[in-house]
Amino acid sequence: MNQPSMPSIADLPSHPWPDDVAQVPYWVYSDPAVYALEQERIFRGPTWSFVALEAEIPKPFDWKATFIGETPVVVTRDGEGEIHAWVNRCAHRGALVCRELRGNSQTHTCVYHQWAYDSAGDLIGVPFRKGLGGKGGYPADFQMAEHGARKLHVARYKGLVYASFSDATPPLETYFGPDMLRWVDRVFTGPVEFLGTSRQYIHSNWKLYTENTKDPYHASLLHLFHATFGVYRSSMGGGCTVGGEHGMHSILRAWKIEDEDIGEYKTGKIRTYDEGVTLADPSVLAVHPELEPVFTNHIQSLFPSMVLQQIHNTLAVRQIVPKGVNAFELVFHFFGYANDTPELRAMRIKQANLVGPAGYISMEDGEATQLVQQGIVGAAGECAYDALGGRGTDSTDSLVDEALIRSFWRGYRGLMEF
């Protein structure tokens, strides 16, 4: 597969990046040239991007439309059960081929000139290919096989589907590494059923959300629901694990401990702990023990676009879809297990209210990243200061540490060649 030419770092404005690993320049969230380079070097580069749950397309000829970075992509299941991914762009004039979010069809036809493609993205129909009445038509050397949709590499793991543009992407197991896959295995213990999606459009740079999923510091300081009801507190047991060759993947884990010291929360200095707040329906916090080890939170960030979530009994894959330098869409793919009891399935669906655009917890994350995007206007020459816990970039058993963020930025700089 031929790769498009990539922008050169020489084409970008001159931007110094401090040697201090704890300092991140604000221009990285706001420079359009940096954003354009990310599309080539990250999303169309040697990475694996989440594109679907297999359970979203369970039947022959099921398909869904999605994105890798800003590039529109279609994920299909053919008549033999194989899964394909191809760019959602007609080879004729570049129009979107699939205009709905999902469906079932053996043929995908561009509405503009009715060029038609099969599930694998191969061109199978061209109207008036031979012309009419001996006039017009395509040249004699026109070959249908040369004008299919651009096909992507596809890899599957435990019911997750990933795609890549690059021939240089390492095998999926190598890309994520054993430290990350063992935690994916914790959640994907058997066949799953797709429960639906929610979508949240957030007006901030996509990397601010990536940081958020690697940030244990904010979780009980921003989220009243977390701190007050014991879903997550920094005083719990927990751990932060770095993964992957470049340290850009991670997992945050938190669990209840018997001797948890919440004295600092009870002093009244942390506004998100409020014993006066109660729930009219406490059942939203019911927990059915099912995964080992038992965590209240499993937030796993798999670069560049996926976050695997377990909060109590709600399970989801979050997909980060950049929509410009100052915006991204966050898509929650909720799922349960095929052997769920009716009671457990109902609990999962109720606890989906903890996350998403109107969730008790995660709507605040979107607002927080927007506040950063608004606050850094005019601050291109200044930096964030991510030195909580020191300047290390290794895994830690502390929930008061920004090591995962520092490790991410170290890997990002290498991938972007800054």
N, C-alpha and C positions, 0 to 999 in steps of 0.2 A: 504494500500500500504506500503510495507516494505521500509524503507529508508536505503540507504547505510551508512556505518560507516563513520563518518567525521574525518578528521585529527584533532589531538589535538593541541591546542595552545602551548603545551609543546614541540611539534615537531619543532617549529619554532625557528630561532635564537633569542637570547635575544635582543630586540629592545626597548629602552626606548622611551616613548612618553611624551613630556613635559606636565605639568599640564596646561599650558597656552593654552586656547582653540584657540587662534589665531596662534599657531605654529603647522605646519604639517610636520612631518619628511619625508625627501625625499625617505627613503627606502620604503615607502608605494607604490611608483610608480614603483619600480624597483626590488623588492625582489621576485624571483620566488616562494618561499614558501608561501608568502602572496597571490600571484596570485592564486596558487592552492587552498588555503583555501577559497578564494572568490568564486570559482566555486562551492564549497560544501555549504558554509554557506549563500551565497547570491543567486546565480543563480539556484542552486538546493535546496535552502533552502526555508524558509517561506515567499516568495515574489511572486508577480504577475508580469510576464514579458509580454510585448506586443509581439504578434506574427503575427497579421494580421488585416487588415480592412475586415469586412464582404464583402465589395464591391469588394475585390480582388477575392473572390470565390463565385460569385453570383448564379451559376447554380448547380444543383445536380451533385455530383461527381467531382466538381472542387477541386483542391488542390494546395498548395504551399509548398515549402521547405524553411525552415528558421533555426534559431538557438535560443537557450536560453543559454546565455553565450557561451561556446564552444560546447555545446551539439547540434547535428543536430536534428531537429524536423520537422515533417510533420503536416500541418493543413489541414483538409479535410471537405467537406460538403457531407453528405451522401444523399441517395435517398429520405429521408424524410425531408431534410433541416437542420438536426442537424449538429453541428460543433464539430469535434473531433481534438485532438492533441495527437501525439504519437512520441516516439523517433525514428528517422530515422536510425534504426539499426536492421538488420535481427537477429532474435533469434537463428538462426542456427550457424553462424560463425562470426557475427558482421559486415558484410558488409553494406554499405549504400544501402537502398532499392530504394529511389527516387533520381535520379541523375540529373534531370533537376530542374530548378527554380520553374516551375509551369506547370499545365496541367489539363486534365480532364480524369478520368479513374475510373472504378468501382473496378478494381483490381490493386494492386501494387506488382510487382514481382521482387524479388532479382535476379540480373543477374548472380550471382555466381552459385547457385544451384536451382534457380527457386522456392524457397519457396514463396508463394503468400499470400497477406494480403488484407482484405477488407478495406473500408473507415474508419472503427473504429479501425483498427490495429489488428483485429482478424486474426489468421492464418486460411486460408481456403484451402490451397493446398500444398502438399508435394510430389514431384516426387518420384516414387519407394518406397513409404511408406511401402508397403507389400513385397518389394523385387522383384526378378525376378526368375521364375522357382523354387520357394520354397527356394531360397537362398537370404541371405542379408535382407535388410529391417530394420525397427526400431523395438525395443522390443515391446512385447505385451502390456506393460503398458504405451506406448507412447500415450499421449492425446493431440490432437491439441489445445484444449482450454487452455492448460498450457504453450503454446509456442508462444503466440502472442507478438506483439511489446509492449514495456512498455507504458502504457497509462498515460496521464497527466490530471490533473483537468483543466477544461475550464470554463471561465467566460466571459460574453459578456456585454458591456455597450455602448449604443448609436452608435452601428455599429463598435465598437472596440472589438477585441478578445484578451484575455489574457490567459496564461497558467501557471501552477505551478506544481512542482514536489512534493510538501510537503502536507501532511495531516494537518499540523499545521497552514497553511496559513489562516488568517481570511477572512471572506467574502470580496469581492471586494470593496463594498461600505465602509466597515469599514477600510480596508487597505488604501484607498486613503483619506477618510474623506470628510465631506461636504465642507470644504473650497477649496478643489481641484476639486471636482466634479462639483461645480457650475461654474467653469471656463471651464471645459470640455463641460458642457452644453452650454456655450456661443458659442462655435464653432460648436458643433454637434447639429444643430438646426433642422435637418431633414435628409431625405435620401441623401446619398452621392454617387458619382461615382468616381471610381478609375481612375486616369489619367496616372499613370506609376511611375517608380522609377528611381532614379540615385544613384550611389554607389561611395563612396569615401573611399579609403584605406589610413589610417593615421598611421604613425610610432610613436605612443606614447601610453602611458598607458590610458586605457579607462576612468579612473577617472579624468584625466586632462580635458577631454571633458565634463564630468559631471559637473566639477567645472565651466567650461567656460559658460555653460548654466545657471548658477546661479550667474554670475558675471556681474553686471551692470557697473562696473568701466571701463572695457576694451572697451565697445561697441563703444564709440565715439572716443576713443584714438587709437584703432587699425584700425577701418574701416573708410577710407576716404569717402566712399559712404554714410555711415550713417551720419557722421558729416556735410559734405558739402551740401548734398541734403535734410537734415532735416528728414531723416527716423528715426533716433534716436540720441538724444543728452542728456547729463546729465542734461542740463538746462530745459528739457521738464518736463511736469507733469509725474508722475510715481509712482510705488509702487512695493515692493518686499514682497511676502506673503509666509510664511512657512506653510507646511501642513503635515498631517499624524501624527500618534502617536509618531513617533521617529524623526519628523522634517526633513525627508530626501526628501520629495517632495517640490516643490516650483513653483511659477510663477513670472515672471518679466513682468511688463506692462509699456508701455510708450505711451503718447498721446500729441498732439500738444496743446499749450496754447497760448492765445493772447499776453500776456505780457512776453514772453520768453526772457530772458536776455542772449544774445550770445556774450556779450562783451569779455569774456575771450577767446572765440574761435577766435574773430577777432583781438586780439593782435598779432597774428602770432606765439604764443608760442606753440600752439597745431598743430602739422604738418598735422593732418588729416582733418583740415578745410582749404579748398583752393577754394576761390571764382573764381580762374582762370580756374578751371576744369568745363567743360560743357558737356552736352550729345548731341550727334547727333540726338538721338531719345528720347526726354523727355517723350514719352508716356509710357515708362517702369515704370514711377513713378505715373501714373494716379491712382486715388483712387475712387472706387465706394463704398460709405457708405453702409454697409450691416449688421454689427454686433454691438450689443449694450452691454456695452458702446463702443464707437469708440476708438480703439487703433491703433497706427502705428505699434506697436510690441506686440505680445502675445507669450512669450516663456515660456512654462510650462514643467518642468522637473518632470517626474513621475518615481521614482526609481524602478528598477535599469536600465531600458533599453529604456525608451520612452521619447521623447521630442515632445510636440505638439506646432506647429508653425503657427502663422498668422503674416505675414509681408505684410502690405498693403492688397492686395487681394489674395496673394498666400497662400495656405493652405497645410500643410504637417504634417505627423507624421514621425519623425526621429527615427530610431532604432539603438541603440549602440550594436555592436556585437564584444566582445573581441576576439582577435586573437593571444594571447600571452601577456606576461608581457609588451612588448614594441610595441604593435600594436592593432588596432581595425578597424573594417569596419563600416562606417556610411551609413545607407540606408535611403534615403528620399522617403516616400510614398506620392506622390502628389494626391490631390483629389479636387473635386468641388461638388457643390450641383446638385441634379437631375433636379432642376428647373432653372438652370443657363440659361440666355439668351446666344445666340451665341457670342455676344460681350463680355460678362463677362467671359465666358469660355476662349475666346482667350486672355483676359487680364490675367487670372490666369496662363495660359501656358507661356505667355511672362514673367511674373514676377517670374516664376520658375527660371529664369536666375539670380535672386538675391542670390540664395543659391545653394548648391551642389558643386561638385568638380571643376567647372569652374565658380562659381557664383561671382557676383560683391562684395558680402559680405563674405559669409561663408568659401570660400576657405582659407581666411586669418586665420580663427580660427584653421583649421587643421595645418597650418604652425606654428602658435604660440605654439600649444601644442607640436609639434615636437621640437621646439627650447628649450622648457623646458626639454623634455626628453634628448636632447643632452647636455643641460647645467648642469644637475644634476649628470652626470657620475662622480663617485668618491666622491660624497657628501652624502653618506648614513647617516653620523652622523650629518648632518646639517638639517635645517628646512626652510620651506616657512613661510612668515610672513603675515597673513591675518587679520590685525587689522584695516583696513579702516572702519571708523564709530564706532570704539570701540571694545568691546569684547562681545557684545550682540548676541543672537541667535534667537531673535524674529523678527516678521514681521516689516517692516519699510516703510515709504513713501519717503525715500531718494533713489536716484539712484547713490549715492556716498557712498556705504556701502557694506561690504562683509559679512553681517549677514547670508545670505543664505548659503554661503560656510561654515561658522563656524557651522551652524546648521546641515549641511550635515555630517561634520566630527564627530560631537558629536554623531549623530545616527549611523554612520559607526562603530565607536569604540565600541558602545554597541552591535551591531549586530555581529561584529567580535570577541567580548570579549577581546579586547586589554585593 
